[in-house]
Amino acid sequence: MRFQSYFNTAVLIIKSYNGNIPLVHFLKQYFALHKKHGSRDRKQISHLCYCYYRLGHACKNLPVEERLQLALFVCNEQAGDWQLLFDQSWLDQWKKGLSERIAFVCTLYPTFAIEAIFPFTTYLSAAVEPVSFSLSHLVQPHLFLRIRPGYAASVKNKLTAAGIGFQSMGENCLALPNGSKTDAVFELDKEAVVQDYSSQRIGELLRVFSRESGVHSSEFGVRSKEQPALCVWDCCAASGGKSILMADCFGQMDLVVSDIRKSILENLKERFYKAGIKNYRSCMADLSISASTANPKPNIISSQPFDLILCDAPCTGSGTWGRTPESLYFFSQDKIAEYAALQRKIISNTIPYLKKGGYFLYSTCSVFTVENEENVVFIQEQFQLTLIRQELFIGYQQQADTLFAALFKKG
């Protein structure tokens, strides 16, 4: 009866949710109003809701109850406590692999298709394999940590002592089961940061920048005392994860961070404090509008050219929808062109602040060509920047996000 109650509650939540705010926030609001649900209840109900949206655009015409049952069957390898909600024909098939379960679903729902989960395949970058990418949305991605310099042994020891399993994905990258509680295990942002595997791989392009520019610092070597501090602008700073990555790569920087949202900059202040980043300047800036009397750029941006500009542009987020499947469910393809147009405005309003011989690092968490490769062509043609390297960091094979990045040099 308890699990039937969970199912019924999830149906009520799904019917009342319209996608206007992230699902995680909507669930928090719901549980705050309905305090009868304990921690286990909240976990089970939330799991049901996320399963529902993991089907993406497949079978959206089904009644919520029927589609939720289908989603539970497809997204979970074992029936577990949900078996009471299914008849024996479903349970017999549940013992088989995903491909067999999907084949069974197709006999019941002929309109179900893997391609329908993610129906925007004509917009995908060529490196993305459509079927594998669509299937990846049925599985919750891992939680990834990037261990900061000097803390590798202590972080691993603390996780082991806390009984939290992890897989090493590289020298400083760990993959943990999603939902792992690490807050009480180590000092977040000081010892390690929560950062997706593919996002961490932006460091590969920072290494290219280091070699190309002759900059040596931190993990890339020791900067000479005569070498001035790098002048870096993280122009769409958001949560600041890439700024912390750059701080770990280059050590002392003359860092400027900006964002259009004041709340983001307030959050950055606390996060940078924990991360030990003290010498930085921040400002609000709407980079979708060119500098003018009506929209002057702050002095900390306009007063100096930059050695490196990181433009982690606002995007569809289509490479991260495995984490936020509700975004996939409510997404419409007209948004792709809107984001591409916004990105070109931001690119056009930031590159002029790049010094001659400086570098421009463009990135998105999108899998769409128009937001990625087509913007590379735009940058080359409109600003005559030289492309040093571009990379689509495929993450769905490691239960991670998929991100794009491209490094340019101004002649």
N, C-alpha and C positions, 0 to 999 in steps of 0.2 A: 504493500500500500504506500510506503514511503516514496518509492521510486516512481509510482504512478503520480503521486503528488508533485514530485519534482518536475515530471513531464508536463503536467497541467500548468504549473507555475511558469515554466519556460514558454509554453504556448501563449499565455497571457502577456508575458513580457514582449515576445516577438510581435504580437499583434499591436502592441502599443508603441513600439519603437519605429522611428521614421528615418534614422540615420543622420539626424541633424547634429548630433554630438557623438564622439567615439563611444562604442558600446561599453567599454570599461567604465566610463563615467556614468552612463545611463544605469548600468547595473549597480554602481555604488549608490546612486540616488534612490533606486528602487529598494535596495536592502536597508538603506537608512530610514525609509518610511515604513518598512515591514520588518521590524526587529525580531519577529518570531523565528526567523531563519538563522540558525547557528552557522558556524564556520564550515562544517561539512555540507550543510544544506546549500550554502552560497556557492561552494565549489562545484557541486553536482549540477545545480541549476545553470551556472555560468557555462559549464562544459557543454550542456545541451544547446544553449544559445549559440555558442561559437560553432558547434557542429552544424547547426542549421545554416549559418552563413557561409560555411566552407564549401557548400555546394555551388556557390557563385550564382550563375544565371541558369543553372540546370533545373528543369522542372519547376520554374517559378510559378506556374499556373496551378500547382497542386494546393489543396488545403494545407494550412500550416501544420496540422496534426500529422497528416500523411507524409509531408515533406520532411518533418522533423524525425519521424521514424526511419525514413529512407536515409537521412543524413547520419543518424546514429549507427546504422548498419554499415554504411560505406566508410565512415571515418574512424571506426574502432576495430582493432584486430580481434578482439574477443568480446563476447556478449556480456560477460561479467554479471553485475547486478541488474542489467537492463533486460536480461533474458525473459523476465516475467511479462514484458511488454510485447513479445513476439510469439507467433505460433511456430510449430516445429519445423515447417518448411524453411523458414528464415534461419532458424538455429542450425539446421543441418548444413546450410551453405556458409554460415558464419565461421565454420571450422576451416574454411579454405582461404586462399590468398585473395588479395585485392582484385586481381583481374577476374577471378572466378566470381567474386561477390558482385562486381560490376556486371558481368555477363548475366547473372541471376536477376539483377535489378532491371536489365534491359528486357528480359522476358515479361516482367510485370509492367514496366513503363517503357514502351518502345521509343518514346521521344527522348529518353535519357541518352546523353552522349557525353563522352569525356570533353570533347571540344566545346560543349555548351557551358562548362564550368567557367572557362575564360574565353569569351566569344570575340575578343578583340585581336585575334591572331594576325590579321592582315597588317596591323600596325607594329608588330614585334620586330625588334632588331634581329638581323639574320642569324646571329649566334645562338638565339634562344630556340630550343627544340619545343614546339608547341604542346605535344602530348605530355611529355615529362613535366613541363612547366605547369600545365593545367592540373595534373595529378598532384603536384607538390602542394597545392592549396588544401588538400584533404588532410594534411599532416601539420601539426603545430611545430613551428621552428624551434630550434634550441635557444637557450639563453647563452650568450657569449660574453666572456670577460676578456679584457685586455689588461694584462698585468703591467703595472708601471715600473720603470727602471729601479732595480734594487730590491724589489719585493717578490720576486719569483718564488723563492724557496718558502718564505713565510706564508704567502697566500695559499700555495698548494698544501702546506702542512696544516693550515687552519681549516681548509675545506675537508681534508682527510679526517682531522680530529672531530669535525662536526658531522661526519658521516655523509657528506655530500659528494657523490660521485662526479667525476669529470673526465673529459677526454682532451688531450693536448692536440691542438690543431696547428701548432707551430711553437716557436720558442716562447712567445708571450701570450698566446691565445688559447683559451680554454672553452670547451663546449660543455654546458651543464643542462640537465633536464629543465625544460621550461617550468617556471613556478618555484624553482629552488630559492629558498630564503637565505640570502647572503648578507643581509643588512647587519645582523648581529655577529657575523663571523669575522669580518675584517672592515676596515675603514673605507667605505665606498668613495671613490674619486681620489683618495690619497694613495691607497695601495693598488687598487684596480678600478677600472671603469667598465660599466656595462656598455658594450659596443659590438655591434654585429660583426661577424667574421669578414664579410665583404667590405664593410666600412673600414675595418682595420687595414685592409689591403690597399687603401688609399696611400698608406705609407710606402708602398712600392713606387708610386709616382713621386713621392717626396724624396725618395732615394735617387731617382732619376734627376730631379731638380738639384739635389745636392751635388751630384757628379757634374752636371752640365754647368752649374753656376760657380762651382768651386767653393761652395759653402761647406764647412766642416764643423760639426758641433754634436754634442751628446752622443747618441749611438752611431752617428755617421763619422765620428772622428773628433778631434779637439780643435776648436776654433783658436786661431792665434789672437794674442791680445791686441794686435794692430788692426784686426778685422772688425769693422763696425757691426753693431747689432743689426740683424735682418729687420727690415721694415715690412711688416706683414699686415694685410687687411683680410679678416674673415668677414665678408660683406653680408652674408645671410647666416648669421651665427647659430640660430636656433638653440639647441641644447648645449652647444659648445664642445661636443665630443671631438671634433676635428681640430679645434684650437688646442685642446689638451694633447692630442696626438702630435701636433706640430711642436708644442712646448717640449714634449718628451724627445722629439727628434732633433730639435735645433737648440735647445737650452734657452739662453737669454734672447729675447726678441723685443723689438719695438712693435708691440701688438695692438692693433685696433680691431674691435669687434662692433658690428652694427646689426640691427634688425629693425623691422618695422613695428614690432610689438614691444611695448614698455615692459610687460610682464615677463617676457623672455629675458630681457636684460637684467631684471631684478633677480630672476632665478640663476642667471649666470654668475652674478656677484657672489652668491652663496657657494655655487659649485666651484668656481675658480678659487675661492678662499680655501676650500677643502683640498683642492688640487695643488695648492701652493703657488698659484699664478697671481702675482701681486702687481707686476709692472705692465699694466695694460690700460687702454682707454676705451670707453664704450660710448655709443650714441645711437639715437633713433634715426633712421633714414629710410625714406620711401624711394627705393631705387628703381621703381617702375616709372618714375617721372624724372625727366632730365633736369639738371641744375638750372635754376632760373631765379628771378627775383621772388617769384611765388613759392619756389621750392629750393631754397639755397642749401647746399650741402654743408654740414658742420665743418668747422675749421680743422678739426683733427683729420678729416678726410681730404679736404681741398688744399691744405697747407703743404703737403709733401707727396711726391710720387712714391710708389711702393715697389719693393723688390719682388714681392709675391702677393698676388691676390687670389684668395680661395673663394670661389663662387659656387657654393653648394646650393644650387638654385631651388626655389619652390617648384614642385613637380606633382604629377599625378600620384606618385608613391606606388606605382604599379609593381615595383620590384619587392615591395614589403607587404603585400596584401595577405600573405600567409599569416602574418601577425595580426592584421586587422581585416579579417575576411568580410566584415560588414561593409568596408570600403569598396570591395569588389562587387558585392551584391547591389549596392545603390549607385554604382558608377554608370555614367552614360558617356558614349564616345565623343560627344561634342566638347567635353572637357579637355580632350587631348589638344585640340587646336588652341583652346584658351590658354592652357599652360605654356605651350610652345611660344605663343605670342608674348606672354609675360616674361618668359626666360630671355627672349631676344631684347626686350626693353631693358632688363636688368644688365645683361651682357653689355649692351650699348652704353649704359650709364656708369659702368664700372671700369671698363678697359681704358678709357681716357686718363685714369689716375695711375696707370702703370708706367713706371719709368722706362726709358729706353734700355733694352737689354734685360728687362724684367720678365717675370713669368706669370702666366695666368693659368690657374688650375680650376677647370670647370667640372662639376660633378652633379649627378642626380641619383635618386633611388627609383628610377624609371626603367622600363624595358622597352619603351616605344622609340622607334627610329627618329621620329620628328623631334623628340626631346633630347636626343643623344647625337647620333651620327649627322643628322641634318643640321644641328646647331654647330657641329664642328666645321662643316662646310661654310655656314654663315659667318663664323668667326674668321675663318681664313679669307673669305672673299671680301667681307666688309671692313676688316681691320688689318689685313695683310700680316697676321701673326703666323709664325711657323709652328706647325704641329710637331711636337717632339714625340709624343706617344699617346695613344688612346686605348682604353681597355674596358670591356664589359666584364665585370667580375660576376661570373655565374655562381649563384649561391644555392640554387634549389637542389643540387646534388648533395649538399652538406647540411640540409635543413637550415639554410641561412637565407638572407635577403640576396637580391641581385641588384648590383649598382653599376653605374657607368662613370668613367672619369677620363678626362683628356687634359694633357699638359701642353701649353703653348709658350713660345718665346716671342717677345717684341723686338724686332730688329733695330 
